[in-house]
Amino acid sequence: MLAHSKVYLVGGAVRDALLGRPIRDLDFVLARDAIRLARTVADHLGLPFYILDAERDIGRVVAGDAERMTLDFARFRGPDLAADLAGRDFTVNALALPATATDLSEVIDPLGGRQDLERRLLRATSDTAFQDDPVRVIRAVRLALQLGFTIEPHTQALLRAAAGLVGQPAPERSRDELAQILAGPGVALALRQLDELGALAVLIPEIEALKGLAQPPPEREDVWGHTLVVLETLEAVLGALGLTDDGRWTTDNGRWAILHPLHAYRRTLAEHLAVRLSAERPRRALLFLAALLHDVGKPQTRRVDKVLSDDHAQVGAALAEVRLRALRFSSAEVGWVRGIIAGHTRPAELVGLLPLSRRDIYRYYRALGEAGVDVGLLALAQAVARWGVAGQVERWQPYVQVVATLLEHYFRRYTQTIAPPPLLTGDDLIRELGLPPGPVIGQVLEAIREAQAAGEVRSRSAALALARRILNSS
């Protein structure tokens, strides 16, 4: 018989406490009045409070900003704690600890979760666990990789049987699980596993058309195989720069010595990738999402002679936007990913322009904005994936030079090259040169900004002189 206490800490927090892992979020359950308790806790601590689900009596308290922690309070899923734990996803999450407990010896474990923790095994709580909530299919893959656990065979069979149902729950829930995969380690492996289970085709149907779609040399894989290699390579590149999800360096940095020119930007890159365009998802996850979808336009732009046309980036960006909106990503996130996909071929164009001029760099960031940083990282991963880390290094080394130059100007010379302070305004042109309001003013101002970014115009008088030359030649 289960021990009784009014409030229990349950799920991942208890699991991670037993594993000695950091605890980020706390889930509490009780018999009734969960929202009321959440509000009381929030008031006592002076923290924000939200009602997540009034019908199911779920409230949330949010602590912290950068390192945000949530405290969720919910009514039992069923008549009592035993029913609540039995209705959870995996035995390692079907653990509870009385809120009044003083140590882990009081953990309540009706389904053998502690034994599965010791065996590092992920096991479903019941044969209907995934039918009851198909989003758990995605969560199984995420947790197995995150914890380094093995999914036991019967649970694997249950996952395959339920994979086709992952499109049934609210899209936001699938989005959140997928985003956690993209923000963590082993992205390519996780996506490969989701694909093998049959769940990825339901989440992102556009992926299916990439399979078996051959590419011209030097590509060695079909488009889907290439996508997976790019994801693996992107993670390896970030790891070699110390930009893993936990900030650690990978152990094979010797073969990545060629990336040395990028090392100076590790800290600023880490800060850039940690920025959240929504409450939950950092740019790092969105970069991997863009890498996953960067070639989805190729099937629609394939020519009869089997040569893939160059407009696949724009087509892919449009397809990605539709899919991400269906998954309920925010407008800011959709725009960010779309921008990366639409621009992912631009760094290859810059390789042909080396050494880059300030005008080249200005035009690049004018077209891509902040996402130009992410586009550079993705393009570098593509180049390494295409030629191999230890293969034809000379073929992708220029991409390191391009990315290093782009990062230098973005992080160190931003107001010189990318966004120089304006020397003239539209009112100045109207007053000084007698120009009537209209589109010509914008065109002249843009030409001045570009010349200023290129270092050709440094003063107001020089800017006015350039404006006069432009108008006289038109």
Residue pairs with C-beta under 8 A, 6 or more apart in sequence:
2 80
2 81
2 82
2 96
2 108
2 110
3 98
3 106
3 108
5 98
5 99
5 100
5 101
6 30
6 31
6 99
7 28
7 29
7 30
7 37
7 98
7 99
7 100
8 28
8 29
8 30
8 81
8 96
8 97
8 98
8 99
8 108
9 26
9 27
9 28
9 96
9 97
9 98
9 99
9 101
10 27
10 28
10 29
10 84
10 85
10 88
10 93
10 95
10 96
10 97
11 27
11 88
11 93
11 95
12 25
12 27
12 93
13 23
13 25
13 26
13 27
14 95
14 96
14 97
14 107
15 92
15 93
15 95
15 113
15 117
16 22
16 23
17 23
17 97
17 104
18 95
18 104
18 107
18 114
18 117
19 117
19 147
24 69
25 69
25 70
25 71
25 72
26 69
26 70
26 71
26 72
27 72
27 74
28 34
28 37
28 71
28 72
28 73
28 74
28 99
29 73
29 74
29 75
29 76
29 77
29 81
29 84
29 96
30 37
30 73
30 74
30 75
30 76
31 75
31 76
31 80
32 57
32 75
33 57
33 75
34 57
34 58
34 59
34 73
34 74
34 75
35 51
35 54
35 57
35 58
35 59
35 73
36 59
37 59
37 73
38 49
38 59
38 60
38 61
38 71
38 72
38 73
39 49
39 59
41 47
41 61
41 71
41 73
42 48
42 49
42 61
43 49
45 61
45 63
47 61
47 62
47 63
48 61
48 62
49 59
49 60
49 61
49 62
50 59
50 60
50 62
51 58
51 59
51 60
52 58
52 59
52 60
52 72
56 74
56 75
57 74
57 75
58 72
58 73
58 74
58 75
59 72
59 73
59 74
60 70
60 71
60 72
60 73
61 70
61 71
61 72
61 73
62 68
62 69
62 70
62 71
63 69
63 70
63 71
68 279
76 83
76 84
77 83
77 84
77 87
77 88
78 84
78 86
78 87
81 96
81 108
82 110
84 96
85 94
85 95
85 96
85 108
85 110
85 111
85 125
86 94
86 110
86 111
86 125
86 126
87 125
87 132
88 94
88 125
88 129
89 124
89 125
89 129
89 133
89 136
89 139
89 140
90 113
90 116
90 122
90 123
90 124
90 125
90 129
90 140
90 143
90 155
91 111
91 112
91 113
91 116
91 123
91 124
91 125
92 113
92 116
92 117
92 121
92 122
92 123
92 147
92 149
93 113
94 109
94 110
94 111
94 113
94 125
95 107
95 108
95 109
95 113
95 114
96 107
96 108
97 104
97 106
97 107
97 108
98 106
98 108
101 107
107 114
111 125
116 122
116 123
120 147
120 148
120 149
120 150
121 149
121 150
121 151
121 152
122 140
122 143
122 144
122 147
122 149
122 150
122 151
122 152
122 155
123 152
123 154
123 155
124 130
124 154
124 155
124 158
127 158
129 136
129 158
130 136
130 137
130 140
130 158
130 159
130 161
130 162
130 165
131 161
131 162
131 165
133 169
134 162
134 163
134 165
134 166
134 167
134 168
134 169
135 166
135 169
135 173
135 174
135 177
136 162
137 159
137 162
137 163
137 165
137 166
137 194
137 197
137 199
138 166
138 174
138 177
138 178
138 181
138 194
138 199
138 203
139 177
140 151
140 155
140 159
141 181
141 190
141 193
141 194
141 197
141 199
142 177
142 180
142 181
142 184
142 190
143 149
144 150
144 151
144 193
145 181
145 184
145 185
145 186
145 189
145 190
146 184
146 185
151 159
159 197
159 199
160 197
160 198
163 197
163 198
163 199
163 202
164 198
164 199
164 202
165 202
166 174
166 199
166 202
166 203
167 174
167 202
167 203
170 328
171 326
171 327
171 328
172 327
172 328
174 203
174 327
175 327
175 328
175 329
176 280
178 203
178 327
179 280
179 281
179 285
179 289
180 285
181 187
181 190
181 191
181 194
182 284
182 285
182 286
182 288
182 289
182 292
183 245
183 281
183 282
183 284
183 285
183 288
184 190
184 245
185 235
185 244
185 245
186 235
187 231
187 235
187 288
188 228
188 229
188 231
188 232
188 235
191 200
191 228
191 231
191 292
192 228
194 200
194 203
195 201
195 207
200 207
201 207
201 208
203 327
204 292
204 293
204 323
205 323
206 293
206 296
206 319
206 320
206 323
207 224
207 292
207 296
209 296
209 299
210 222
210 223
210 224
210 227
210 295
210 296
210 298
210 299
211 222
211 223
211 224
212 222
212 224
213 222
213 223
213 224
213 298
213 299
213 302
214 222
214 306
215 221
215 222
215 223
215 226
215 298
215 308
216 306
216 307
216 308
218 386
218 387
218 395
219 226
219 386
221 228
221 229
223 295
223 298
223 299
226 295
226 385
226 386
227 291
227 292
227 294
227 295
229 385
230 291
230 294
230 378
230 381
230 382
230 385
231 288
231 291
231 292
232 385
233 381
233 382
233 384
233 385
233 389
234 287
234 288
234 291
234 377
234 378
234 381
235 288
236 250
236 252
236 256
236 384
236 389
237 256
237 259
237 377
237 380
237 381
237 384
238 244
238 273
238 284
238 377
239 249
239 250
240 249
240 250
240 252
240 253
240 256
240 259
241 259
241 262
241 263
241 266
241 269
242 248
242 249
242 266
242 270
243 266
243 269
243 270
243 273
243 284
244 250
245 284
247 270
250 256
255 389
255 390
256 389
258 393
258 397
258 400
259 400
261 400
261 401
261 404
262 269
262 400
262 403
262 404
262 407
265 404
265 407
265 408
265 411
268 407
268 411
269 373
269 377
269 407
272 283
272 370
272 373
273 282
273 283
273 284
273 287
273 374
274 282
274 283
274 284
275 282
275 283
276 282
276 283
277 283
277 286
277 330
277 332
277 333
277 336
278 329
278 330
278 332
278 333
281 329
281 333
283 336
283 374
286 333
286 336
286 337
286 340
286 374
287 340
287 374
287 377
287 378
289 324
289 337
290 320
290 337
290 340
290 341
290 344
290 374
290 378
291 378
291 381
293 316
293 319
293 320
293 323
293 337
293 341
294 313
294 316
294 340
294 341
294 344
294 378
294 382
295 312
295 316
296 316
296 319
296 320
296 323
297 311
297 312
297 313
297 314
297 315
297 316
297 317
297 318
297 319
297 341
298 308
298 312
298 316
300 312
300 315
300 319
301 308
301 309
301 311
301 312
301 315
302 308
302 309
303 309
310 345
313 341
313 342
313 343
313 344
313 345
314 342
316 341
316 342
317 338
317 339
317 341
317 342
318 338
320 337
320 338
320 341
321 334
321 337
321 338
324 333
324 334
324 337
324 338
325 334
329 337
336 371
336 374
339 368
339 369
339 371
339 375
340 371
340 374
340 375
340 378
343 367
343 368
343 371
343 372
343 375
344 375
344 378
344 379
344 382
345 379
346 364
346 367
346 368
346 375
346 379
347 375
347 376
347 379
347 380
347 399
347 402
347 403
347 406
348 379
348 383
350 356
350 360
350 364
350 402
350 406
351 398
351 399
351 402
353 360
354 398
354 401
354 402
355 405
356 402
356 405
357 454
358 409
358 416
358 417
358 453
358 454
358 455
359 450
359 453
359 454
361 405
361 406
361 409
361 417
361 418
361 453
362 417
362 418
362 449
362 450
362 453
362 454
363 450
364 372
364 406
365 372
365 406
365 409
365 410
365 417
365 418
366 450
368 375
372 406
372 410
373 406
373 407
373 410
376 402
376 403
376 406
376 407
377 403
379 399
379 402
379 403
380 396
380 399
380 400
380 403
383 395
383 396
383 399
384 396
384 399
386 395
386 396
387 393
387 395
387 396
409 416
409 417
409 418
410 418
415 421
416 453
416 455
417 453
418 453
420 449
420 452
420 453
422 445
422 449
423 448
423 452
423 457
423 459
423 460
423 462
423 463
424 445
424 448
424 460
424 463
424 464
424 467
425 445
426 437
426 441
426 442
426 445
428 464
429 435
429 441
429 444
429 445
429 467
430 436
430 437
430 441
432 464
433 464
433 467
433 468
433 471
435 441
435 444
435 471
440 471
444 467
444 470
444 471
447 466
447 467
447 470
448 457
448 463
448 466
448 467
451 457
451 463
451 466
452 458
452 463
457 463
457 466
